[in-house]
Amino acid sequence: MTKGVRNKFGILAWPAYATRSGNPYNYLIYSNIEKQGHHIYEFDFNIKNIFKFLLSNKYRIFHIHWPTNILTYSTYIQAKRRVCLLKYFLVMIKLCGKKVVWTVHNLKGHESEFPDLQNKLNKILYRYTNGFISLNKSGLSQIKQLASSKKHQKFAYIPHPLYTGYYPNEISKDEARKILNIPQDKFVFLFLGQIRRYKNILNLINSFKELKVDNKFLLIAGKAHEELIDDILIAIQNQKNILFRNEFIADKDLQIYLNACNLIVAPYSNVFNSGSVFLNISFNKPTLVPVNKTFTEIKEAINGNFIKLYDGEISENHLKASMLNNDTEISNTTILDQYSAEKIAEETLSFYKSLLYNKK
């Protein structure tokens, strides 16, 4: 066997392609890694897969993305059993020479139902992970502080890729607004994506209602969690300049909402990373977000107009200020290359190899 063939190791990804319809982040990375000759295996957390991959020699890297999912949609006993099972799986595959990689999308769950199990899960991951990936530079230091064996663990900053070229983007602003029945002369604020409590949609609605601007329009598009629906409907009652589409937005329809708007508002609290900002940038749309290290980093790296920052809680004054200077375009090809899916996949693959072949 030649050295080149021997180095084409397999990757067990949790998940790999299963989340493509809701978030193609993983697909963009792994499809490009697969083009380099590496086999990608899909992992979903269940007993069948635990035993299927426990002693398998098909992969050498186990890459974790959103481990907190094992705590959701279950009873306390079920969640506790899963945490114990994950620990057992990690211990066993490491004894077999596998390397564990964790892309830390969130330092903690957005809405943790079992905080003690969340803490236990975190301790397990920070102990048994060989290599940590942070999507932002500032996050590296926070992850290192939590890691339990820094001398024997590796850390890498690998940014979130842009979605440029992945989603259809052929429709004009005028056409998009005709489809949604939004007047052409309106300044359209867009809230896009799954609607959860930490995203502060009610604060946004109230701030928008207080905004004293004649041509304002708020477009809310995304599936809302059940406990928020009634509150949203009450808040937007009799508001002719607010359109609420409580539904999952299909990939082919994203261009309608993104091209219909002037600016996206993402008033999220406790955000460690945000892939949605990179989606907005891919459509040449600016985003209004709260001040934090992640968003400040993106603002400095790409183009100041793409990221508009505000302090404190979202308010009508922040919305009014955000209506100025919204011309956005990425003209620097170096930036496009830096955040391309191909480049991110290449950096991820290099990190895998550093864990497998390079001694620290």
C-alpha positions in Angstrom: 0.0 0.0 0.0 1.4 3.4 -1.0 1.8 6.2 1.5 -0.8 8.3 -0.3 -3.5 5.6 -0.1 -2.6 4.8 3.6 -3.1 8.5 4.5 -6.6 8.5 3.1 -8.2 7.9 6.5 -11.9 7.8 7.2 -13.9 10.4 9.2 -16.9 9.6 11.4 -18.9 12.8 11.6 -21.6 13.6 14.0 -23.4 14.7 11.9 -22.0 14.7 8.3 -24.7 15.2 5.8 -27.9 14.6 7.8 -28.3 18.3 8.6 -27.9 19.5 5.0 -31.5 20.6 4.5 -31.6 22.8 7.7 -27.9 23.8 7.7 -25.5 22.9 5.0 -22.4 23.9 7.0 -21.3 20.3 7.6 -22.1 19.3 4.0 -20.0 22.1 2.6 -17.0 20.9 4.6 -17.3 17.1 4.3 -18.2 17.1 0.6 -14.9 18.9 -0.1 -12.9 16.6 2.2 -14.5 13.7 0.5 -13.2 15.0 -2.8 -9.7 14.6 -1.4 -10.3 10.8 -1.2 -11.3 10.5 2.4 -14.4 8.5 3.3 -17.0 10.2 5.4 -19.3 8.2 7.6 -22.5 9.5 9.1 -23.0 9.2 12.9 -26.3 9.5 14.7 -26.3 8.9 18.4 -28.1 5.7 19.1 -27.3 2.2 20.4 -27.1 0.7 17.0 -24.4 3.2 15.8 -22.5 3.0 19.1 -21.9 -0.7 18.5 -21.5 -0.4 14.8 -18.6 2.1 15.1 -17.2 1.1 18.5 -14.5 -1.3 17.1 -14.7 -0.2 13.4 -11.4 0.3 11.6 -13.1 2.4 8.8 -12.3 5.7 10.5 -9.6 7.4 12.5 -11.3 10.7 13.3 -14.5 11.1 15.2 -15.7 14.7 14.7 -18.4 16.0 17.0 -20.5 19.1 16.3 -23.6 19.6 18.5 -23.3 17.1 21.3 -25.9 18.9 23.5 -28.6 17.4 21.2 -28.4 14.1 23.2 -30.1 16.0 26.1 -33.1 17.2 24.2 -36.5 15.6 23.6 -36.0 13.1 26.4 -36.6 12.4 30.1 -33.9 13.0 32.6 -33.1 9.3 32.9 -32.9 8.9 29.1 -30.6 11.9 28.8 -28.4 10.7 31.7 -28.1 7.3 30.0 -27.0 8.9 26.8 -24.3 11.0 28.6 -22.9 7.8 30.1 -23.0 6.0 26.8 -21.2 8.8 25.1 -18.4 8.7 27.7 -18.1 4.9 27.2 -17.9 5.3 23.4 -15.2 8.0 23.6 -13.1 6.0 26.1 -13.3 2.9 23.9 -12.5 4.5 20.6 -9.6 6.4 22.0 -8.2 3.1 23.4 -8.4 1.9 19.8 -6.3 4.8 18.6 -9.0 7.0 17.3 -8.8 10.8 17.6 -11.7 12.9 18.9 -12.4 16.3 17.4 -15.0 18.8 18.6 -16.1 21.9 16.8 -17.4 24.0 19.6 -20.3 25.8 18.1 -21.7 26.7 21.5 -20.0 26.9 24.9 -23.2 25.7 26.4 -26.7 24.8 25.2 -29.0 27.7 24.3 -31.9 26.3 26.4 -30.6 23.6 28.6 -33.3 21.5 30.2 -31.0 19.6 32.5 -28.1 21.9 33.6 -26.4 19.3 35.7 -26.3 16.9 32.8 -25.1 19.7 30.6 -22.2 20.3 33.0 -21.4 16.6 33.1 -21.4 16.4 29.3 -19.1 19.4 29.0 -16.6 17.9 31.5 -16.5 14.6 29.5 -16.0 16.4 26.2 -13.3 18.8 27.5 -11.5 15.8 29.0 -11.7 13.2 26.1 -11.4 15.5 23.1 -8.0 15.4 21.3 -8.6 18.5 19.2 -10.8 21.5 19.5 -12.0 23.8 16.7 -13.2 27.3 17.3 -15.1 29.2 14.6 -13.8 32.5 16.0 -10.4 33.6 17.3 -11.7 34.9 20.6 -13.3 31.6 21.4 -10.0 29.8 21.4 -8.9 31.2 24.8 -12.3 30.4 26.3 -12.1 26.8 25.1 -8.5 26.4 26.4 -9.6 27.5 29.8 -12.2 24.8 29.9 -10.0 22.0 28.5 -8.7 19.6 31.1 -5.5 18.4 29.5 -4.1 21.4 27.5 -0.6 19.9 27.2 -2.0 16.9 25.3 -4.8 18.6 23.4 -4.7 20.7 20.3 -6.7 23.8 19.4 -7.4 25.5 16.1 -9.2 28.5 14.7 -11.1 27.5 11.6 -13.7 30.1 10.5 -17.2 29.4 9.3 -17.5 29.3 5.5 -19.6 31.5 3.3 -22.5 30.0 1.5 -21.8 31.8 -1.8 -22.9 29.7 -4.7 -24.7 27.0 -2.6 -28.2 28.6 -2.5 -30.1 29.8 -5.5 -29.7 33.6 -5.8 -31.3 34.7 -9.1 -34.4 36.7 -8.0 -34.3 40.5 -7.8 -35.5 42.7 -4.9 -38.5 43.8 -6.9 -39.5 40.3 -7.8 -39.1 39.1 -4.2 -41.3 41.8 -2.9 -44.0 41.1 -5.4 -44.1 37.5 -4.3 -44.4 38.6 -0.6 -46.7 41.5 -1.4 -44.4 44.0 0.2 -44.4 47.6 -1.3 -41.3 48.5 -3.2 -40.8 51.8 -1.3 -40.5 50.1 2.2 -37.3 49.7 4.2 -37.5 46.0 5.1 -36.0 44.6 8.3 -35.8 40.8 8.2 -35.7 38.3 11.0 -34.9 34.9 9.4 -34.6 31.4 10.8 -35.9 29.2 13.6 -37.5 31.4 16.3 -36.4 30.6 19.8 -36.5 32.6 23.0 -32.9 33.5 23.2 -33.2 35.2 19.8 -35.3 38.0 21.4 -37.9 38.3 18.7 -40.4 40.0 21.0 -37.9 42.7 21.9 -37.4 43.3 18.2 -41.1 43.5 17.5 -41.7 46.0 20.3 -38.7 48.1 19.2 -40.0 48.1 15.6 -43.4 49.3 16.7 -41.8 52.2 18.5 -39.8 53.2 15.4 -41.1 56.5 14.1 -40.4 56.0 10.4 -43.1 55.9 7.7 -41.5 53.5 5.3 -40.6 50.8 7.8 -41.6 47.1 7.3 -40.7 44.0 9.4 -40.6 40.6 7.8 -40.4 37.6 10.2 -39.7 34.3 8.5 -39.1 31.0 10.2 -40.6 28.3 12.4 -41.4 29.5 15.9 -41.2 27.3 19.0 -44.7 26.6 20.3 -44.3 28.6 23.5 -43.6 31.8 21.5 -46.4 31.7 18.9 -49.2 33.2 20.9 -46.9 36.0 22.2 -45.8 36.8 18.7 -49.3 36.9 17.3 -50.5 39.2 20.1 -47.5 41.5 19.6 -48.1 41.9 15.9 -51.9 42.2 16.1 -53.2 45.0 13.9 -49.7 45.8 12.6 -50.1 46.1 8.8 -46.4 46.6 8.3 -45.3 43.3 9.9 -45.5 40.1 8.0 -45.0 36.8 10.0 -44.4 33.6 8.1 -44.4 30.9 10.7 -42.9 28.1 8.6 -39.7 26.4 7.7 -38.1 28.2 4.9 -36.9 25.9 2.1 -33.5 26.3 0.6 -35.0 27.4 -2.7 -37.1 30.1 -1.0 -34.3 31.7 1.1 -33.5 34.0 -1.8 -37.0 35.4 -1.8 -36.7 36.6 1.8 -33.1 37.7 1.7 -33.4 39.6 -1.5 -36.6 41.3 -0.4 -35.0 42.9 2.6 -32.6 45.8 3.2 -31.2 44.5 6.4 -31.3 41.4 8.6 -31.7 41.9 12.4 -30.3 39.2 14.7 -30.8 40.5 18.3 -29.6 37.2 19.8 -28.3 36.9 23.4 -25.4 34.6 24.5 -24.2 33.9 21.0 -20.8 32.2 20.7 -21.0 31.7 16.9 -23.5 32.6 14.2 -23.7 30.9 10.8 -26.6 33.0 9.8 -24.4 36.1 9.5 -22.3 34.2 6.9 -25.5 33.4 5.1 -26.5 37.1 5.0 -23.0 38.1 3.8 -23.2 35.5 1.0 -26.3 37.3 -0.2 -24.6 40.7 0.2 -26.9 41.8 3.0 -25.9 43.7 6.2 -26.8 42.3 9.6 -27.6 44.3 12.8 -26.3 42.4 15.8 -25.4 43.1 19.5 -21.8 43.9 20.3 -19.7 40.8 21.2 -16.2 39.5 20.3 -17.5 37.2 17.6 -19.4 39.8 15.6 -16.6 42.4 16.1 -14.1 39.9 14.7 -16.3 39.3 11.6 -16.8 43.1 11.1 -13.1 43.7 11.2 -12.2 40.8 8.9 -14.7 41.3 6.0 -16.3 44.7 5.4 -17.5 47.2 8.0 -20.9 47.6 6.4 -21.8 44.0 6.6 -21.9 44.0 10.4 -23.7 46.8 12.3 -23.2 46.6 16.0 -25.4 48.0 18.9 -24.9 48.0 22.7 -27.4 46.7 25.2 -31.0 45.6 24.3 -32.3 46.2 20.8 -34.2 49.5 20.5 -36.0 51.8 18.0 -32.9 54.0 18.0 -30.7 51.1 16.9 -33.1 50.2 14.1 -33.2 53.8 12.9 -29.4 54.1 12.9 -29.1 50.8 11.0 -31.1 52.2 8.1 -28.1 54.3 7.0 -25.2 53.2 4.8 -26.4 49.7 3.7 -24.3 49.4 0.5 -22.6 46.0 0.8 -20.4 44.0 -1.7 -17.5 41.8 -1.3 -15.0 42.9 -3.9 -11.9 41.5 -2.2 -11.3 38.0 -3.7 -8.8 37.3 -0.9 -11.7 37.5 1.6 -13.8 35.3 -0.6 -11.1 32.7 -0.8 -10.4 32.9 3.0 -14.0 32.0 3.8 -14.6 29.5 0.9 -15.8 26.0 1.8 -12.8 24.6 -0.1 -10.4 26.5 2.1 -12.2 25.6 5.3 -12.3 21.9 4.4 -8.5 22.1 3.6 -7.8 23.6 7.0 -10.0 21.0 8.8 -8.2 18.2 7.0 -4.8 19.7 8.0 -6.0 19.8 11.6 -7.0 16.1 11.5 -3.5 15.2 10.1 -1.8 17.2 12.9 -3.6 15.0 15.4 -2.8 11.7 13.6 0.8 12.3 12.5 2.4 15.2 14.4 3.5 14.8 18.0 3.0 17.9 20.1 
